[in-house]
Amino acid sequence: MIANFFKQSKPIVFIILGFVLSACYFIEIGINQQVGLSFESLGIIILKYLVLISTFILFEVKIKYFQIQTGHSYVILFFVLLTSFLLQDIRHNSEVFAFGFLSLATTRLLNLSTAWNVKNSIFESVALIVVASFFYRPVLVFLVLVFVFTVIFTKSRWRYYVIPVFGVATVVILTQVFYIQYYDEVAHLQDLLPSFRKDFSLLENEVSVYMAVFWATAVLVFFYQIYSVKQVRSLYHRQMASVFLTFLFLAIATMLFEGSTISGLWLLSLWPFCIYLGDFVSRIKRKLWLQIAFWLFVVISLVFYSIRLFGLI
């Protein structure tokens, strides 16, 4: 059975999934490219692909390294499935760059779980989140995640709560230097901060009922698995469940800000969704239910990918 193929954690599975993700990306580009490619547009296409595939690799390596999920490949399978129907948005928008920097910031924060290089990890994660906000402003709310990781995984030392200020200040100063050097003017920092959304009606045009139902289903499975982890797993995994629960809440909170998009919400939800949906499927003991759950997610993702690929929604 194909579902059992992903119960192993071997390089061949990773390579196949990387090839599938790459193929889906370039099929999306090939079918929906309306005009001839300029050097600039070709460069952006390649750059987005590099960010996407690098994040895919980073995701796999760090999930295994920090032993958040081991012994199966369902986590990266869900990464490919959930990313596949976002490729159209990735092609048109810049959220993928924000997602790439946020993923780097997350891996730096995961270092806190091993108490390795704590001060540098906090500083770098804050700086990376601020840089990510240049591409997608609402992601700035993930600065809260730094505080949550620090509280859960480190001893409460006052200096750890001061470091984020220096991280933000460093990026702000470098941004000002760049603006002065290249634009001969000072950057208006208020333009870099997200503002609260006053009108949610515009989101209605982005929302598909089917996509909303699928997202809600993923959320329900996520909460169920978080509850299961909290009940029976080790302290380490309960702590990880807490930080990724916060991660999802912050992803949802980004929708309160101007400039937020449904595709941005999906991208920012990938870390918690992939980890705990993969965990959910991997722990189904009955073969029949495993096949049903596996094929349900695979078929729905493929249907959404195909529908969006041909512009039906």
N, C-alpha and C positions, 0 to 999 in steps of 0.2 A: 504494500500500500504506500502511496506517495506520502501520506501524513507521517508514516513511520520514518521516512527518509530524513525528515527534519528533527527527529529525536536524537540524532547524533550531532556532535560538534566537531566536524572535521573540515579541513581547508577546502575540500572539494565542494561542500555545500556553500561555503562563503564565496568561492569563485563563481559558482553557477548563479547565485543570487546577485552578485556584482555584475555579471554579464547581463542578466535579465533587467536590472535597473538601468544599465547603460543602453540596452536595446530599446527599452520603453522611452527613454529620454530622447534618443535620436529619431525614433519613429514619430514622436510628437513633433519634433522640429521639422522633419521632412514633410509630413503631411500638412501641417498648418503654416508653413512658411509661404506667405503670400507673394512676397517680392524677392528680387535678387538680393543676395547677401553682400553687404559692404564689409570692408575690413573691420570696421568698428562693431557691427552687429555680430560678425563671426567671432570676434574676440570676446564679446559678452556671452555668447552661447557657450564657447569653450570654457570661459571663466566660471560660469554657473555650473557647468558639468563638473569641473574640478572641485568646486566647493561641495557639490552634492555627493560625489563619490568619495571625497576625502572625509566628509562627515559620516558617511556609511562605514568607512574603514575605522574611523575613530570610535564610532559607536560600538562596533563589534569588539575592538581591542579593549576598550575601557570597561565594558560590561563584564567581560571575562576576567580582566586583570583585578578588578575590585570585587569579584565574585558576587556580583549582584544577581546574575543568572549564569549558570554553568550547565554543561552536559547536554545541551540541546541548541537548536538553531532557530527556534520559533521567534525569538526576539528580532533578529535581523530579517526574518521572513516578513514579519509585520511592518518593519521599516520599509521594505520594498513595496508591500501591498498598499500601505497607507500613503506612501509618497507617489505611487503611480498615478492616482487620479488628481494629484496636485501639480503635475508637470506643466499643465497649461498655464497655471498661475505663476509657477516658477519662471516660465518663459517670458511672461509679460512684466512681472513685478520684481522688486528687490528684496522681498522678505527672506529669500534663501540666504542672502549674505548675512542678515541679522541672525538667522538660525545657525549659520556656521560659526559666527563669533560667540553666540550664546552656548553652543555645544562645547566650544573650547573653554569657555568660562565654567561650564558644568564639570568638565573633566578636572579643571584646576581645583574646584570646590571639593571634588571627590577625594583629593589628596588629604583633606582634613580628617577623613575617616581613618587614615593611617598615621595621623599626627606628624606627617612629613612636610617640612618646609612650610609651616602654617602661615607665617607672616607674608612670605612671597606669594603663596597661593591666594590668600585673601586679596592682596593688592592687585595681582594680575587678573583675577576673576572680576573685580570691580571695574578695572580699566577695560576689559573685554566687553562687559555688558554696556558700558557707556559708548564704546565704539559701535556695538551692535545697534544702539538706538539711533545712530546717524542714518541707518538704512531703514529702520522701522521704529519710530519713536516710542510706541507703547511698550516696547520691550524693556524700557527703563524701570518698570515696576519690579523686574527681576532682581533689582538690588536688594529687595527684601529677602530673597533666597540666600544671599550671602550671610545675612544675620541669622537665618534659620539654621544653616549648616554650622555656623560658628557656635551657636548655643547648644546644638545637639552633639557635635563631635569634638568640641574642645573645652578645656577648662576656661572658665570665665575670667579672662584677664583684660583689664581695661584697655590695654594697647591694641588688642584685636578689634575693638570697636572704633578706634581712632584711625586705623589703617585705611578703611574705605574712603575717608575724607581725602587722604593723600592720593588715593587712586583716582578719584573723580577730579581732583585739582590738577593732577598731572595731565590727564587727557584734555581738560579745559585749557590749560596753558599751551599745550602743543597745538591745539586747534586755533587759538588766538595767534600764535606765531605763524601758522600756515596762512591764515587770512591776511595778516599784515604783510607777509612776504609776497603773496601771489595776487591779492586783491586790493592791497593798500588801504584796508579798512579793518575795523574791529568787528568780530562776529557778535551778533546779538544773541546772547545765550537763551533769551526767552523763546527764540525761534527753534531752539534745539530741544525744548521741553514739551512733553505731550500735554494737551489740554483736554478737559473732560468733554465727552460727546454730548451735544445738546439735542441732536435729532437722530433717532435710531431708525427712522423710516427708510433711509438709504440702504440699510443692511438687508431689507426685505427683497431687494432686487438680486442680492447675491445668494440668498438662501434657497436651496432646493429642499422640498419636503422630504425627499428620499435621503438626501445627504444629512439632513437634520436628524432623521430617525436613526440613521447609521451612527452618527456621532453620539446621540443619546444612548444607543445600545452599547457603544464602546465605553462610555462613561459608567454605565451601570455595571458592566463586567469589571471595569477598573476598580470601582468602589467595593464590589464583592470580593475581589482578590486582595485588596488592601485590608479588608476586614479579616480575611482568612489568615493573612500574614501576621496581623496584629495578635491573633489568637494563639498561634502555635509555633511561630518561628523564633529564632534566636534574637537576642537583643540587637545585634547588628542589623539584621534584616527588618526588624521593627523600626529601627531608626531610619533606615533607607526608605521604608514605606512612608514615614512621616515627611521626609524631605520631598519625595516625589508626589505626595498628596498636595503639599504646598505648591509644588511646581505646577500641577494642573490648575489649582485655584488661581495662581498668578496668570496662567495662560488665559483663563476665563476672564480675569479682571482686566486684561488688556482691551477687551471689547468695550470698556467704559470710556475709552479715549478716542479722540479724533484720529482718523487715519488708519484705524484698525480694520482688518478685513477677515472674512471667513477663512480664506486660505492661510492667513497669518495665524489664526486660532488653531487650525489643523496642524500647521508646522510646529508651533510652540507646544502642542500637546503630544508630539511624537515620542519624546523621551518617556514620559509616564505611561502612555498608551502601549508602546511597543514592549516595554519591560513587563508590565503586569498582564497584558493580554497574552503575551508569550508565555508567562508563568502559568496563567490560567489553563491554556491549551495543553501545556506540557504535563500538567498534573491530572489530566483526565485519565482515569484508569481503564474504563471500559472502551474497548476498541471501536464499538459502534458510535458511541457519543464523541469519541475523538475524531472519527471520520466526519461526522455531521458538523461539529464545530469548525474543523479545519476547512472543509469544503464550503461552508457557509461564508466564512470570511474571504476565502479565495474568490469564490464566484461573485460575491457582491463587489469586491474591489475591482475585479476584471470588468464587470458590467459598467461600473462608474468610469473606469479608465476608457473603455470603448465608446461610451456615450459622449464623454467629454472630448475624446479624440476626434470624433466626427461632428462635433458641434451641435449635438441634439439637446443639450442643456447648457 
